[in-house]
Amino acid sequence: MFDWITGLIDSMGALGVAFLMFLENVFPPIPSELIMPLAGFNAARGDMSLWVVILSGSAGSLAGAYLWYWLARRVGFDRVCRLTHKHGRWLGVSPDELDRANAWFDRHDSGAVLIGRLIPTVRTLISVPAGVRRMNRALFLGFSALGTVAWTAALTMAGYWLEGGYETVSAWLDPVSTVVVVGLFAVYLWRVVTYNKRNGISGQKAH
């Protein structure tokens, strides 16, 4: 996993960073907690500019967040609800979780987007209620950009400050990153298997 991420960043540069962060937001197979520190390592070695790394990572992340916002805005609240009722098991989002996200968004409004962009897993989900509630597009992009740049910069600097410890860190980060990804997949499978139980569905097909 470590070699794949660094290989993509080495070969594609800023575009590789942006692409990985876009994927992490659309469907998070790789957490940004791995992508951006590794990009920060590259900047510390002089392979890329630190500011280019932060800006490209932020741009990719923001593009992924906006895609979910745009889809939710186009589809609308009722259709998103029907989608979670019908395919929630495989999407990993239950109707109850969608209701809670919407309630949280209602309580905090614009602040929910800013804070949500700083919280793992919530970063993607918060775009959905913002879209279905038709939050002002400029406000969504503005607050998302503030949270995204702050999160991305913090992760990038964590990798940048390690500088000479790159080789040492790579020795243990590769197996750790693999464990993280396998763990995320295991959690997804657990959510699929226990979907009925967690949502109070007994003796009937999930809808």
C-alpha positions in Angstrom: 0.0 0.0 0.0 2.8 2.4 0.9 4.6 1.7 -2.3 1.5 2.1 -4.4 0.6 5.5 -2.9 4.2 6.8 -3.1 4.6 5.3 -6.6 1.4 7.2 -7.8 2.6 10.4 -6.2 6.1 10.0 -7.7 4.8 9.3 -11.2 1.9 11.9 -11.3 3.1 14.5 -8.9 0.4 17.0 -7.8 -2.2 15.3 -10.1 -1.5 12.1 -8.2 -2.1 13.8 -4.8 -5.3 15.4 -6.1 -6.5 12.1 -7.6 -5.9 10.1 -4.4 -7.7 12.7 -2.3 -10.6 12.8 -4.7 -11.0 9.1 -4.5 -10.7 9.2 -0.7 -13.7 11.5 -0.6 -15.9 9.7 -3.2 -15.3 6.2 -1.9 -12.7 6.1 0.9 -10.5 3.0 0.2 -7.4 4.9 1.4 -7.6 7.4 4.3 -6.2 10.9 3.8 -4.3 10.2 7.0 -2.0 8.1 4.8 -2.0 10.1 1.6 -1.1 13.6 2.8 1.7 12.7 5.2 3.3 10.6 2.4 2.9 13.6 0.0 4.6 15.7 2.8 7.5 13.3 2.8 7.9 14.0 -0.9 7.9 17.7 -0.3 10.5 17.3 2.5 12.8 15.4 0.0 12.5 18.3 -2.4 10.5 16.3 -5.0 7.5 18.6 -4.8 6.7 22.1 -3.4 5.1 22.0 0.0 2.4 24.5 -1.1 1.7 22.6 -4.3 1.1 19.4 -2.2 -1.3 21.2 0.2 -3.2 22.9 -2.6 -3.4 19.9 -4.8 -4.6 17.7 -2.0 -7.1 20.3 -0.9 -8.4 20.6 -4.5 -8.9 16.9 -4.9 -10.6 16.6 -1.6 -12.9 19.6 -2.3 -13.8 18.1 -5.7 -14.9 14.9 -4.1 -16.9 16.7 -1.5 -18.6 18.9 -4.1 -19.5 15.8 -6.2 -21.5 14.4 -3.3 -23.1 17.8 -2.7 -24.0 18.1 -6.4 -25.5 14.6 -6.6 -27.5 15.1 -3.4 -28.8 18.5 -4.6 -29.8 17.0 -8.0 -31.4 13.9 -6.6 -33.2 15.5 -3.7 -34.0 14.4 -0.1 -36.9 12.0 -0.9 -34.9 10.1 -3.5 -31.8 9.9 -1.3 -34.0 8.5 1.5 -35.4 5.9 -0.9 -31.9 5.1 -2.0 -30.8 4.4 1.6 -33.9 2.4 2.3 -33.3 0.2 -0.8 -29.5 0.0 -1.0 -28.4 1.3 2.4 -26.9 -2.1 3.3 -24.3 -1.9 0.5 -23.8 1.9 0.6 -22.9 1.6 4.2 -25.4 4.3 5.2 -28.6 3.5 6.9 -31.8 5.6 6.9 -31.3 6.3 10.6 -27.7 7.6 10.0 -29.0 9.8 7.2 -31.7 11.2 9.5 -29.0 11.9 12.2 -26.7 13.6 9.7 -29.6 15.8 8.6 -30.6 16.6 12.2 -27.0 17.5 13.0 -26.9 19.7 9.9 -30.1 21.4 10.9 -28.7 22.2 14.4 -25.4 23.6 13.2 -26.1 24.7 9.6 -23.0 26.1 7.9 -20.8 25.3 10.9 -21.7 21.6 10.4 -19.8 21.7 7.0 -16.8 23.5 8.4 -16.5 21.2 11.5 -17.4 18.1 9.5 -14.6 18.5 7.1 -12.2 18.1 10.0 -13.6 14.8 11.2 -12.7 11.4 9.6 -15.6 9.7 7.8 -17.8 12.6 8.4 -16.0 14.6 5.8 -17.8 12.8 3.0 -21.2 12.3 4.7 -21.7 16.0 5.6 -21.9 16.9 1.9 -25.1 14.9 1.5 -27.4 16.8 3.9 -25.8 20.0 2.7 -26.9 19.1 -0.8 -30.4 17.8 -0.1 -31.1 20.8 2.1 -29.9 23.0 -0.9 -27.3 24.9 1.2 -26.0 27.9 -0.7 -23.4 26.7 -3.1 -20.9 29.5 -2.4 -21.3 29.0 1.4 -20.8 25.2 1.0 -17.7 25.6 -1.1 -16.3 28.4 1.2 -16.8 26.5 4.5 -15.7 23.2 2.9 -12.5 24.9 1.6 -11.6 26.3 5.0 -12.0 22.9 6.7 -10.4 21.0 3.9 -7.3 23.2 3.7 -6.8 23.1 7.5 -7.1 19.3 7.6 -4.9 18.8 4.5 -2.2 21.2 5.7 -2.0 19.6 9.1 -1.5 16.1 7.6 1.0 17.3 5.1 3.0 19.2 7.7 3.1 16.0 9.9 4.9 14.2 7.0 7.0 17.2 6.1 8.4 17.6 9.7 9.6 14.0 9.8 12.0 14.8 6.9 15.1 12.7 7.5 13.0 10.0 9.2 11.4 9.1 5.9 13.2 5.7 5.5 12.6 4.8 9.1 8.9 5.7 9.0 8.4 3.8 5.7 9.6 0.6 7.3 6.7 0.5 9.7 4.1 2.7 7.8 3.7 0.1 4.9 2.4 -2.7 7.1 0.4 -0.2 9.3 -1.2 1.3 6.2 -2.2 -2.1 4.9 -3.7 -3.0 8.3 -5.7 0.3 8.2 -7.1 -0.4 4.8 -7.9 -4.1 5.7 -9.5 -2.8 8.9 -11.7 -0.3 7.0 -12.9 -3.1 4.7 -13.6 -5.4 7.7 -15.7 -2.6 9.2 -17.6 -2.3 6.0 -18.3 -6.0 5.9 -19.4 -5.9 9.5 -21.9 -3.1 8.7 -23.3 -5.1 5.8 -23.7 -8.3 7.9 -25.2 -6.5 10.9 -27.3 -4.1 8.9 -30.7 -5.7 9.9 -29.8 -5.9 13.6 -28.5 -2.4 13.8 -31.6 -0.9 12.1 -34.2 -3.0 14.0 -35.1 -5.1 10.9 -36.1 -8.6 12.0 -37.2 -11.5 9.9 -37.7 -9.5 6.7 -35.7 -8.3 3.8 -33.9 -4.9 4.2 -35.3 -2.1 2.1 
